[in-house]
Amino acid sequence: MKDFFLSYNQADRDWAEWIAWQLEEAGYSTVIQAWDFAAGGNFVLEMDRAAKEARGTVAVLSENYFSALYTQPEWAAAFAQDPTGAQRQLIPVRVRECTPAGLLAAITYIDLVGLEPAGAKTQLLAGIQEKRLKPAREPPFPGGAAGQGAAPPAFPASPLPPIDLSHLPAGAPHFLGRQAELAALDQAWAETGRTPIVQLIAPGGTGKTSLMTRWVDRLRAENWRGAKRVFAWSFYSQGSGEDRRASEDGFLDAAIRFFGVTVEAAASPWDKGEQLATTVAAYRSLLILDGLEPLQYPPGHALAGELKAPGVQTLLKRLAARGQRGLVLITSREHLADLADRARDAERPDAGVLLLDLDNLVDSDGARLLYRLGVRRAGAAAIAEHAAATDAELQAASREVEGHALTLALLGSYLARAWGGDARKRDMVDFARANERTHRGHAFRAIAAYETWFTREGAAGERALAALRLVGFFDRPASRANLAALRQPPAIAGLTEALVGLDEPDWHGTLADLAHAGLLRFDAGSGSVDAHPLLREYFAQRLRHDLPAAWREGHRRLYEQIKTDTPYRPDGLAGLQPLYQAVAHGCQAGLVQEACDEVYRERILRGTGLDGFYSAKKLGAFGADLGALACFFDPPWRRPVPQLEEANQAWLLNEAAIRLRALGRLAEALEPVRAGAKMRVRQNVWNNAAASYNNLSELQLSLGQIDAAVQEAALAVEYADRSGDTFLRMVMRTALANARQQQGESELARQGFAEAEGMQAEWQPEYPLLYSLRGFQYGERLLAAAERAAWRGAGDAATLAACAGVAQRATQTLEWIKGKLGLLDEALDHLTLARCALYADLLQDQPPGADARGECEAAVSGLRAAGTQHELPRGLLTRAWLRHACGDADGARADLAEVETLASRGGMKLFLADLALTRARLFRDRAQLQLARELIDECGYGRRRPELQDAEQQAERDDG
């Protein structure tokens, strides 16, 4: 007979193991599932036997415990045998904030909440031993004066820091070994500020998450070692396949709320990442980002390893650059290219980013893992526990899968259950046929062996296999409602026949048995199920290829269940998450048009009118929207799926381009814009074709591909002419003229602008000048000579006259549009006026006057208010020049630093060239001058070549 049976929910396993350890160290005997339930046993029966054979039950209390299904009969059985508590057969131990209710409320519990380890141990053993709680010191006399005779105050228990680990996978296995890596993590945390970021890099299934979980458990056992904030997020719960549709939006939303960051919901992801970095760095924070690779470009991509999530990218870059007192722990299958310049190596021993490339398990650790999982004999010969690490059969088994942790876990469980723990039966798994280039092949072979065994195990095996296959429908944990939808009658042919009509105890027993085998993660309280990403991927592939009808029907059921159970138009990003899932399931079911119209357009966007686009305009959820849009493409972002109506295809191409652009992914935005343009040409919809080619030209210009931009703009002119629309014909000519101006074809640009202005006068005789963006672009062309002369400090009457003439134009157009168009239009006119005044002042060898300063501030503040970050660098570059001319070198540097941030986000090379040239001229920086030449040559930026030559000649004079 054992002393105590530990009753707990899996979410509190760490507490249960700590309690069991303390009790056994004190001389008690315990039974605990984590240590005593052998592979192959029946989970429910072993629970029943353990409870009966122990003289008392220790109930580990938390909200998890009260919501779990199996913990209720465990404590109820102990209560029934001792309802008065006289024999103390039920001893509750409260480990997390919770309030016992019902019959449990009447039982005094041992309270460990908020205690240090030493105090918690004392409290636990005192409660178990029924010690009389007489204090060690004499209590103070109650009737005396305040403080008289009072004992010294006791050392207060350290309060637990704010902690949120709820977004990590529950029940991640703890693989053996990894002592060197654990020590490196300990050192990184202890060396406050030296190592702000640690990357754990390894292929899938190697044990990155397991190692992270082990280390976190060690911190938790030591009261978090001084951490003031602990927050974790797993991106594996958003998909980990090659399509990589995960979004950063959910993480940013949750982290901003957890850390108490004040930022607008619709703010750009860059701003959210910046503000979050500032707050994280203000505390000794532990921030865990598990499974980051869904946010990285995959291997083989031109940007392989780089983050395509600008908010997370900004967060990590800021923390790596400025340092912090805490630590960011990242796990990923690929190195983060964004942090490569700050990675610690032999040449940079003090760099702040530590890389830990996680190797597979060494032979001895692989052998120990197999033994722990129940592989304890070789043929008829038993393997002794003390010899497991060196056993030849176990080591050979580990080597055959190259020590791949997940494969070893699956193999060990399989051999224990199917072959009585015989290591020699591993030849039943044909690892020789696994893909040699990836450990995924080894893991898939082990899963396939399980499948084969289940098919031979009668009704129980059929149930287990059917339940296991269901994880293939999900890229995140499956809820109780999700699973119920798949199990409901009628059965999904070839898939769920064994599950339809199964009562809840048998269903939970099946899931618990699979969880015990290490194939699933099952929370009996919530009814949710999850699995390792490689298992999800395996069963998704099998269902899609072997049971295509079942694949579609399963996704159809999930689509219907989720969209029915979710409020029609939920608020906030968290509220929208189920609808994003519904879109994915609907598309997999073949209900593409319906998912687009009824869920994405109607419920996520809340329509496309002036009050629509809720997710983007109100929440800034560009990444989440993009993940949903990817479901309508094959492949992203080249062509929409053919099931969509043609009008929807063109609209979705535009939607994808807008969101890619908003996320700074300009090069990727080229594909949907180009595809949309070609589609409009095929349809002979000339006005839309002209607009699409104009958008394509603007993108090419931003990326510094000027020759291509000229070609696309010429096509926009051609299709605008075919449309016969006077406004479009005028607009497209200004776009072509602007592209030619950047190319250096100054006279062709002048002719184009003049022709367009003639069309403007014909179209709107009362407004005969180009205005808005078109007027600004024409003004740039007219000011080109004055701008160059102002940099050289040498002008003439003609350049001063040009400044006055352009200022007159801008004053007139500003009067026309003020209060009638948008903030951007007004801001651009103010910028034109600022430049005219600045150039005139510099040409007359005088500091910038009030007009230049006032118009410049109006321009920059207007561009900010307009929210057009792709236009803001224009104003900042002008203001940096003005500030420097006023003697404010620091202000100029600050403006230029902001230009660098904005232009780098989307690879806006023309602005980067302008930036380098401006820095070179203002601060006599030869390195920036060389960079300017490289960028100008690369882009064919002919407009800047004369100015570059001037700057190079000035540099030569300075050197001479």
URSUL-V739527 format. One line per field, one symbol per residue. ss: DSSP state (2 for helix, 1 for strand, 0 for the rest). Layout:
ss: ???
//
This chain:
ss: 011111100222222222222222200001102222000000222222222221111111102222200222222222222000000001111100000002222200011000002222222222220000000000000000000000000000000001110000000000000022222222222200000011111000000222222222222220222200111111222200000000002222222222200000000022222222222220001111110222210000000000100222222222222200001111110000222222100000000011111000002222222222000011001100222222022222222200002222222222222200012222220022200000222222222222222220022222222222222220000102222222200000000000000002222222222222000011100001110022222222222222022222222222222222200000022222222222222222000222222222222200000000022220000222222222001000000100000222222222222222220002222222222222222200022222222222222222000222222222222222222002222222222222222220022222222222222222200000000222222222222222222222000022222222222222222222200000222222222222222222222000000222222222222222220022222222222222222000222222222222222220002222222222222220022222222222222002222222222222222220
//
